[in-house]
Each structure stands twice: as C-alpha cells, then as structure tokens.
Amino acid sequence: MNIKQILHYPRLDNVLIVEKLIYDTSGEFKKKQLWTKLPKKMMYQTFSVIIDYLLYSGKIAVDSEGKIGWIWNPKLVEKYMKRHDLSWKKFK
C-alpha cells in the first residue's frame, strides 16, 4: 500500500458501502464507474483510499481491463487454514 498524505480517512459506513457495491457488481465496472454508482455522494479521494485499502487487504482485485472484482472468500480461507499440508510463505 502506498503511504501518502491522507487528509481525511474514510468512515466505516463508507467502507461498507463501497464493499457492498463491489460485491454486488463484481467484475462489471472500472474504478470511476463504481464511484458514479455509489448510493450516496463521496469525495473521489476518499473513494480512492477505500479502494487502496481493499486492494491491500486482498478483498478485491483489478483485472487487465481495469474492472474491479470481489475476491475475498472467508469460508475458502478457513478451509485452507485447516490444511496441515499447506504452509505460509513470507514475502519480502
């Protein structure tokens, strides 16, 4: 995650709104299109901070066309965490 000067951090309700929109429309829209589809007004800078957070946390991904899709699947993560034949690899 690129740390930069953030003047205003998003509130939790705004993060949840963006998460729900991306989850519901997974893979259909690019970043700017998603921003215009939000159910309430939000500054683009705030929206960008939320998108950066969701990318960093591994909840969303961006394809080669720039479309944003929801990839977080907690049930699948739990399934793989229980497997003893798998191990974590630390990245530098």
N, CA and C of each residue as an Amber inpcrd file, in Angstrom:
protein
   276
   0.8550000  -1.1750000   0.0000000   0.0000000   0.0000000   0.0000000
   0.8900000   1.2240000   0.0000000   0.5990000   2.1290000  -0.8910000
   1.3870000   3.3450000  -0.9980000   0.9360000   4.3290000   0.0750000
   1.8270000   4.5970000   1.0270000   1.5080000   5.5270000   2.1020000
   1.6950000   6.9430000   1.5740000   0.6690000   7.7480000   1.6770000
   0.7350000   9.1330000   1.2200000  -0.0050000  10.0000000   2.2150000
   0.0430000  11.2610000   2.0120000  -0.6500000  12.1830000   2.9110000
  -2.1580000  12.0470000   2.6940000  -2.8280000  11.5700000   3.7070000
  -4.2790000  11.4280000   3.6440000  -4.8800000  12.4570000   4.5850000
  -5.6510000  13.3750000   4.0320000  -6.2340000  14.4310000   4.8400000
  -7.4770000  13.9780000   5.5690000  -8.1760000  13.0220000   4.9920000
  -9.4370000  12.5770000   5.5830000  -9.5420000  11.0630000   5.4170000
  -9.5750000  10.3490000   6.5250000  -9.7450000   8.9080000   6.4640000
 -11.2250000   8.5700000   6.3650000 -11.5700000   7.5400000   5.5960000
 -12.9860000   7.1910000   5.4250000 -13.5920000   6.6210000   6.6970000
 -14.8770000   6.8850000   6.8640000 -15.6170000   6.3000000   7.9840000
 -15.9960000   4.8700000   7.6280000 -16.2730000   4.0900000   8.6580000
 -16.6000000   2.6790000   8.4580000 -17.8180000   2.5090000   7.5620000
 -18.8310000   3.3440000   7.7240000 -20.0360000   3.1880000   6.8950000
 -19.7210000   3.3980000   5.4160000 -18.7960000   4.2920000   5.1060000
 -18.4110000   4.4930000   3.7100000 -17.6580000   3.2840000   3.1650000
 -16.7930000   2.6980000   3.9690000 -16.0690000   1.4900000   3.5470000
 -17.0670000   0.3710000   3.2750000 -18.0410000   0.1970000   4.1510000
 -19.0410000  -0.8580000   3.9810000 -19.8960000  -0.6350000   2.7400000
 -20.2150000   0.6170000   2.4360000 -20.9950000   0.9280000   1.2310000
 -20.2180000   0.5360000  -0.0130000 -18.9340000   0.8850000  -0.0570000
 -18.1030000   0.5500000  -1.2180000 -17.9290000  -0.9660000  -1.3230000
 -17.6920000  -1.6320000  -0.1910000 -17.5640000  -3.0940000  -0.2040000
 -18.8190000  -3.7470000  -0.7770000 -19.9830000  -3.3170000  -0.3260000
 -21.2410000  -3.9060000  -0.7960000 -21.4440000  -3.6610000  -2.2920000
 -21.1340000  -2.4510000  -2.7480000 -21.2810000  -2.1470000  -4.1650000
 -20.3670000  -3.0350000  -5.0120000 -19.1300000  -3.1880000  -4.5960000
 -18.1950000  -4.0300000  -5.3520000 -18.6330000  -5.4910000  -5.3010000
 -19.0870000  -5.9530000  -4.1430000 -19.5590000  -7.3340000  -4.0030000
 -20.7490000  -7.5990000  -4.9280000 -21.6790000  -6.6450000  -4.9790000
 -22.8970000  -6.8210000  -5.7930000 -22.6290000  -6.7240000  -7.2890000
 -21.6310000  -5.9170000  -7.6830000 -21.3750000  -5.6880000  -9.1070000
 -20.0090000  -6.2170000  -9.5200000 -19.5430000  -7.2420000  -8.8910000
 -18.1890000  -7.7630000  -9.0710000 -17.8300000  -7.9820000 -10.5370000
 -16.7660000  -7.3180000 -10.9830000 -16.2500000  -7.5050000 -12.3300000
 -16.9570000  -6.7380000 -13.4230000 -17.9340000  -5.9010000 -13.0900000
 -18.6920000  -5.1870000 -14.1150000 -18.1490000  -3.8000000 -14.4320000
 -17.5620000  -3.1160000 -13.4370000 -17.2220000  -1.7160000 -13.6110000
 -15.7660000  -1.4120000 -13.2700000 -15.2760000  -0.3420000 -13.8610000
 -13.9640000   0.1860000 -13.5260000 -14.1150000   1.1420000 -12.3430000
 -12.9920000   1.6410000 -11.8600000 -12.9790000   2.4680000 -10.6470000
 -13.8830000   3.7030000 -10.7670000 -13.7290000   4.4650000 -11.8110000
 -14.5190000   5.7010000 -11.9770000 -16.0100000   5.3790000 -12.1130000
 -16.3340000   4.2930000 -12.8210000 -17.7280000   3.9000000 -12.9880000
 -18.3390000   3.4910000 -11.6520000 -17.5700000   2.7750000 -10.8290000
 -18.0550000   2.3920000  -9.4980000 -18.3650000   3.6240000  -8.6650000
 -17.4690000   4.6040000  -8.7330000 -17.6520000   5.8340000  -7.9540000
 -18.9600000   6.5280000  -8.3260000 -19.3060000   6.5300000  -9.6120000
 -20.5510000   7.1780000 -10.0370000 -21.7840000   6.3590000  -9.6350000
 -21.6150000   5.0660000  -9.3650000 -22.7350000   4.1880000  -8.9920000
 -23.0130000   4.1650000  -7.4850000 -22.1940000   4.8640000  -6.6980000
 -22.3970000   4.8570000  -5.2440000 -23.7740000   5.3960000  -4.8860000
 -24.4300000   4.8140000  -3.8710000 -25.7730000   5.2650000  -3.4870000
 -25.7780000   6.6290000  -2.7850000 -24.6200000   7.0840000  -2.3030000
 -24.5450000   8.4180000  -1.7070000 -23.2650000   9.0890000  -2.1630000
 -23.2550000  10.4130000  -2.1200000 -22.0970000  11.1810000  -2.5680000
 -20.8930000  10.9020000  -1.6830000 -19.7160000  10.8460000  -2.3070000
 -18.4740000  10.6250000  -1.5870000 -17.3690000  11.2900000  -2.3930000
 -16.4320000  11.9110000  -1.7140000 -15.3030000  12.5080000  -2.4120000
 -14.5040000  11.4080000  -3.1060000 -13.9930000  11.7130000  -4.2980000
 -13.2400000  10.7170000  -5.0590000 -11.9770000  10.3080000  -4.3180000
 -11.3580000  11.2570000  -3.6020000 -10.1490000  10.9310000  -2.8410000
 -10.4540000   9.9180000  -1.7390000 -11.5800000  10.0780000  -1.0690000
 -11.9970000   9.1300000  -0.0340000 -12.2640000   7.7660000  -0.6540000
 -12.9420000   7.7510000  -1.7850000 -13.2190000   6.5100000  -2.5070000
 -11.9170000   5.8170000  -2.8960000 -10.9380000   6.5910000  -3.3500000
  -9.6480000   6.0270000  -3.7410000  -8.9160000   5.4040000  -2.5610000
  -9.0020000   6.0320000  -1.3920000  -8.3820000   5.4770000  -0.1910000
  -9.0340000   4.1370000   0.1510000 -10.3430000   4.0530000   0.0330000
 -11.0660000   2.8020000   0.3130000 -10.6470000   1.7170000  -0.6790000
 -10.5560000   2.0630000  -1.9580000 -10.1360000   1.0970000  -2.9780000
  -8.7180000   0.6110000  -2.6860000  -7.8150000   1.5140000  -2.3250000
  -6.4440000   1.1240000  -1.9760000  -6.4330000   0.1660000  -0.7940000
  -7.2460000   0.4570000   0.2150000  -7.3310000  -0.4220000   1.3860000
  -7.8440000  -1.8120000   1.0030000  -8.8920000  -1.8660000   0.1880000
  -9.4700000  -3.1500000  -0.2020000  -8.5040000  -3.9640000  -1.0630000
  -7.7340000  -3.2940000  -1.9080000  -6.7080000  -3.9860000  -2.6890000
  -5.6220000  -4.5370000  -1.7720000  -5.1610000  -3.7270000  -0.8430000
  -4.0960000  -4.1170000   0.0780000  -4.5280000  -5.2830000   0.9720000
  -5.7870000  -5.2760000   1.3900000  -6.2750000  -6.3190000   2.2890000
  -6.6620000  -7.6030000   1.5560000  -6.6300000  -7.5780000   0.2320000
  -6.9140000  -8.7830000  -0.5420000  -8.3880000  -9.0790000  -0.7210000
  -9.2330000  -8.0930000  -0.5450000 -10.6710000  -8.3140000  -0.7210000
 -11.1080000  -8.1070000  -2.1620000 -10.3700000  -7.2940000  -2.9060000
 -10.7210000  -7.0320000  -4.2990000  -9.4850000  -7.2120000  -5.1700000
  -9.7250000  -7.3260000  -6.4710000  -8.6420000  -7.3970000  -7.4510000
  -9.0700000  -6.6090000  -8.6820000  -8.0800000  -6.1830000  -9.4530000
  -8.3400000  -5.4360000 -10.6820000  -7.8290000  -6.2840000 -11.8430000
  -8.6900000  -6.5040000 -12.8350000  -8.2840000  -7.3260000 -13.9750000
  -7.5260000  -6.4820000 -15.0010000  -7.1520000  -7.1020000 -16.0990000
  -6.3480000  -6.4240000 -17.1220000  -7.0940000  -5.2810000 -17.8050000
  -8.4240000  -5.3000000 -17.7550000  -9.2240000  -4.2240000 -18.3330000
  -9.4670000  -3.0930000 -17.3410000  -9.0600000  -3.2760000 -16.0900000
  -9.2650000  -2.2560000 -15.0690000 -10.5570000  -2.4300000 -14.2890000
 -11.2710000  -3.5180000 -14.5420000 -12.5180000  -3.7720000 -13.8210000
 -12.2060000  -4.3750000 -12.4560000 -12.9990000  -3.9720000 -11.4770000
 -12.7560000  -4.3700000 -10.0890000 -13.7090000  -5.4970000  -9.7070000
 -13.1440000  -6.5480000  -9.1170000 -13.9520000  -7.6950000  -8.7150000
 -13.6980000  -8.0770000  -7.2720000 -14.6940000  -8.6340000  -6.6460000
 -14.6190000  -9.0990000  -5.2580000 -14.0000000 -10.4900000  -5.2510000
 -12.9290000 -10.6950000  -4.4610000 -12.2680000 -11.9980000  -4.4310000
 -12.2130000 -12.6110000  -3.0370000 -12.5930000 -11.8710000  -2.0210000
 -12.4880000 -12.3620000  -0.6390000 -13.5290000 -13.4370000  -0.3930000
 -13.0700000 -14.6000000   0.1050000 -13.9560000 -15.7140000   0.4010000
 -13.5260000 -16.3160000   1.7410000 -14.0970000 -15.8500000   2.8660000
 -13.6440000 -16.3030000   4.1790000 -13.8160000 -17.8060000   4.4140000
 -14.8350000 -18.4200000   3.8360000 -15.0320000 -19.8570000   4.0270000
 -13.9070000 -20.6500000   3.3640000 -13.4980000 -20.2040000   2.1820000
 -12.4080000 -20.8740000   1.4930000 -11.0880000 -20.6720000   2.2420000
 -10.8770000 -19.4830000   2.7720000  -9.6660000 -19.2100000   3.5560000
  -9.6280000 -20.1180000   4.7770000 -10.7550000 -20.2470000   5.4680000
 -10.8220000 -21.1070000   6.6540000 -10.5090000 -22.5590000   6.2840000
 -11.0210000 -23.0060000   5.1600000 -10.7760000 -24.3770000   4.7020000
  -9.2740000 -24.6140000   4.4990000  -8.6040000 -23.6760000   3.8340000
  -7.1690000 -23.8390000   3.5790000  -6.3300000 -23.6370000   4.8280000
  -6.7830000 -22.8350000   5.7690000  -6.0420000 -22.6310000   7.0140000
  -6.0080000 -23.9130000   7.8420000  -7.0010000 -24.7610000   7.7010000
  -7.0720000 -26.0100000   8.4630000  -6.2100000 -27.1130000   7.8630000
  -5.7490000 -26.9340000   6.6300000  -4.9320000 -27.9710000   5.9810000
  -3.5050000 -27.9160000   6.5050000  -3.0310000 -29.0430000   6.9990000
  -1.6940000 -29.1120000   7.5740000  -0.6020000 -29.2630000   6.5090000
  -1.0050000 -29.6800000   5.3040000  -0.0110000 -29.8390000   4.2450000
   0.3550000 -28.5200000   3.5740000  -0.3470000 -27.4460000   3.9210000
  -0.0490000 -26.1240000   3.3660000   0.6680000 -25.2870000   4.4180000
   1.5470000 -24.4220000   3.9660000   2.2380000 -23.5380000   4.9030000
   2.2830000 -22.1290000   4.3300000   2.5140000 -21.1800000   5.2020000
   2.5950000 -19.7830000   4.7990000   3.9700000 -19.4830000   4.2680000
   4.0230000 -18.6910000   3.2190000   5.2880000 -18.2380000   2.6770000
   5.3470000 -16.7380000   2.8700000   6.3990000 -16.2690000   3.5170000
   6.5410000 -14.8390000   3.7650000   7.1740000 -14.1740000   2.5460000
   6.5900000 -13.0610000   2.1440000   7.1150000 -12.2820000   1.0290000
   7.9400000 -11.1340000   1.5790000   8.9670000 -10.8010000   0.8480000
   9.8270000  -9.6890000   1.2770000   9.3110000  -8.3750000   0.8100000
